[in-house]
Amino acid sequence: MDLFVINRYKENNEKDDLINQETLHLQRLKQKIEERKKTHRKSQINNDVIVIKNDELLRDSGLQDIPAENKISEPELKSAEAKSNNEIQPKRKKKSEQVSTEFKVLGTTDFEKKSKVERVLPYWLSHAYSVSKNLQTLTCKVENQSWLHNTLLTTLTSEGVTHFFPVQEQVIPFIIQQHQHPELLRPHDICVSAPTGSGKTLSFVLPIIQVLMNEIGHHIRALVVLPVQELAIQVAQVFKKYCTNTGLRVQLLSGSTPLQKEQQQIMRFTETLKWICEIDIIVCTAGRLVEHLQNTEGFSLKNLKFLVIDEADRIMDNIQNDWLYHMEKHIKMENHTSNKVPHLNWVGLNSQRSSVHKLLFSATLSPDPELLEEWGLFQPKLFSAIPIQDHPDSNVSKKYTTPDELQEQYVVCSAEEKPLIFYYFFAELKWDKTLCFTNSSQSAHRLTVLLNIWSKGNLKVAELSAALDRTSRELVLRKFKQSEINVIICTDALARGIDIPDCNYVISYDPPRNIKTYVHRVGRTGRAGRIGNAVTIIVHNQVQMFKDILQSGGKSDIPQLEMQNDILQDLMPGYQNAIRETKQSIDNEIHDKVKKSKELKRMSKSKPRKRKHNENKSLNVPMEQ
Ligand SMILES: Nc1ncnc2c1ncn2[C@@H]1O[C@H](COP(=O)(O)OP(=O)(O)OP(=O)(O)O)[C@@H](O)[C@H]1O
């Protein structure tokens, strides 16, 4: 009985305890809900709802451990939750709004592993027409090309061109063929990436002449844009040579002549036709082109058929790189004003479209889709000497190639040994016809003076830099071609495109700053299938930098030229004398310059400037007609 009583008492007692416990938990639960509501109100910035799950609450409150029959009933909990939710409800957002705020539940593990994105080139870049680099076994005889116009064949033969180089063999017929299609079929634009000295110039000169010589008109029909004056002069000369007996007229617009004179050379005013252009092919620098677009009355590119951009990668880096924008704007504006009411017929559509055939050339043209995008090419085709398919994983945009005939080396020394090694090439190894690159005009000048003094006039050394005017630069190049000068010391102004036949050696006295400069520098020798040698002189702490530069272009290591110390020691006394004299000579030059400028200043102060009789009138003189 005792036991029964005790049991009953215990049971009641336990039940009471449980009920108390339940109430306590319910209170805690409500308190928790209240607390959460408060914190929620505080963090109303995002108006997000804190949804508290029953199970979570139960777990939190410890009610899960209570036997099932003693748990708080589900409806009771629901009503408590509903009560709390009712107050929160107005702030609840629609599902779509919740998504837009991108509510992120912290602590969840729904992170997905991002799949690796493969570099995929557009089809035309990954499937280039392969161009051979082999200039030793030429198979494409010029006289066997039935498509070639007789006039061009005659000029080629007189120039001693018997075989086409690989790039010419592929590109020339392709361009000509594109212009044999019916008018409405727009030709494929092309990009050509072939080594230095592989004959890219004739690859666009010949097809342009052949296509244009069949048409007659007073319009600019081909525009060739180059980055620097020297290159423009060189390309204009090639055009002029091959335009012999074709009736086509070529004009160079490069800033080498005053703008007004150039305007008179290209435009003519007639009563009936107003402004007409006397020229078919314009070869120009980007900067001068913009000047003509903005200042030359009647200068029109409406009938442009070919747009050639040589050294295309360089021209986009150019300071005048918005020339393309100006040119396209000009063409668009002209089309717009001349066709105010476009007709919806064959002729109307044909006159509306801009079908300028774009041809891009360079030895370092990166197959980089983003860069090439800027040219707005139409269904382009790539001709490349770089085997792109062989390197699907590699960063092909950084790969450049040099001619097979070019032997590249580098020599490592201390800064003091640099001039000794440099002199050693001429004095001991008897190198002739050498181009030497430095990184500044001052350094080019100092080296020229040093070498002339040191060799006591036996070596004919000349400098070629931006410090010289155009006539002096042309004279130096002419003398070098005629072997009256053995060594030209220059800056990178001459690194690109300049074709100096018979240049046997290239020395980089200062290492190049990047891979493109390297490729173009060394490419001044080993041209057109001839053997060439290039040496880069680097001091000890530049070795890694130089290797990195080579690697960035996908070039394998080049051999190192070992120098014997005793040979350099023998040259030391001569060098020490020469450097003293050089210093003296440069000091004298500076002294003379300062004296001259002082005299000029004094003269300008003492003499009041005479005003020309017709000076005022000469301002804003209309162009001679
Ligand atoms: N088919 C050919 N046969 C013989 N010589 C040629 C032929 N084609 C071009 N040449 C000569 O090869 C030299 C190099 O040609 P070109 O200047 O066109 O090279 P390039 O590829 O434009 O070089 P770069 O990239 O340095 O500008 C020139 O002297 C040119 O006269």
The ligand as an SDF file (V2000), in Angstrom:
LIG
                    3D

 31 33  0  0  0  0  0  0  0  0999 V2000
   59.0420   36.7660 -104.2240 N   0  0  0  0  0  0  0  0  0  0  0  0
   60.1310   37.4280 -103.8600 C   0  0  0  0  0  0  0  0  0  0  0  0
   61.3260   37.0960 -104.3830 N   0  0  0  0  0  0  0  0  0  0  0  0
   62.4380   37.7540 -104.0020 C   0  0  0  0  0  0  0  0  0  0  0  0
   62.4620   38.7540 -103.1150 N   0  0  0  0  0  0  0  0  0  0  0  0
   61.3010   39.1280 -102.5720 C   0  0  0  0  0  0  0  0  0  0  0  0
   60.0720   38.4890 -102.9160 C   0  0  0  0  0  0  0  0  0  0  0  0
   59.0960   39.0660 -102.2140 N   0  0  0  0  0  0  0  0  0  0  0  0
   59.6590   40.0140 -101.4730 C   0  0  0  0  0  0  0  0  0  0  0  0
   60.9770   40.0590 -101.6820 N   0  0  0  0  0  0  0  0  0  0  0  0
   61.9420   40.9400 -100.9940 C   0  0  0  0  0  0  0  0  0  0  0  0
   62.0100   40.5180  -99.6410 O   0  0  0  0  0  0  0  0  0  0  0  0
   62.2810   41.6130  -98.8090 C   0  0  0  0  0  0  0  0  0  0  0  0
   61.3400   41.6070  -97.6280 C   0  0  0  0  0  0  0  0  0  0  0  0
   60.0160   41.8260  -98.0600 O   0  0  0  0  0  0  0  0  0  0  0  0
   58.9650   42.6600  -97.2040 P   0  0  0  0  0  0  0  0  0  0  0  0
   59.5340   43.9540  -96.8000 O   0  0  0  0  0  0  0  0  0  0  0  0
   57.7100   42.6400  -97.9400 O   0  0  0  0  0  0  0  0  0  0  0  0
   58.8810   41.7390  -95.9100 O   0  0  0  0  0  0  0  0  0  0  0  0
   57.8180   41.8120  -94.7380 P   0  0  0  0  0  0  0  0  0  0  0  0
   57.2780   40.4490  -94.5720 O   0  0  0  0  0  0  0  0  0  0  0  0
   56.8700   42.9140  -94.9830 O   0  0  0  0  0  0  0  0  0  0  0  0
   58.7750   42.1460  -93.5080 O   0  0  0  0  0  0  0  0  0  0  0  0
   58.4450   42.9800  -92.1670 P   0  0  0  0  0  0  0  0  0  0  0  0
   57.5540   42.1230  -91.3400 O   0  0  0  0  0  0  0  0  0  0  0  0
   59.7750   43.1570  -91.5590 O   0  0  0  0  0  0  0  0  0  0  0  0
   57.8050   44.2340  -92.5980 O   0  0  0  0  0  0  0  0  0  0  0  0
   62.1570   42.8580  -99.6770 C   0  0  0  0  0  0  0  0  0  0  0  0
   63.4520   43.3380  -99.9910 O   0  0  0  0  0  0  0  0  0  0  0  0
   61.4800   42.3710 -100.9380 C   0  0  0  0  0  0  0  0  0  0  0  0
   61.9030   43.0680 -102.0700 O   0  0  0  0  0  0  0  0  0  0  0  0
  1  2  1  0
  2  3  1  0
  2  7  2  0
  3  4  2  0
  4  5  1  0
  5  6  2  0
  6  7  1  0
  6 10  1  0
  7  8  1  0
  8  9  2  0
  9 10  1  0
 10 11  1  0
 11 12  1  0
 11 30  1  0
 12 13  1  0
 13 14  1  0
 13 28  1  0
 14 15  1  0
 15 16  1  0
 16 17  2  0
 16 18  1  0
 16 19  1  0
 19 20  1  0
 20 21  2  0
 20 22  1  0
 20 23  1  0
 23 24  1  0
 24 25  2  0
 24 26  1  0
 24 27  1  0
 28 29  1  0
 28 30  1  0
 30 31  1  0
M  END
$$$$
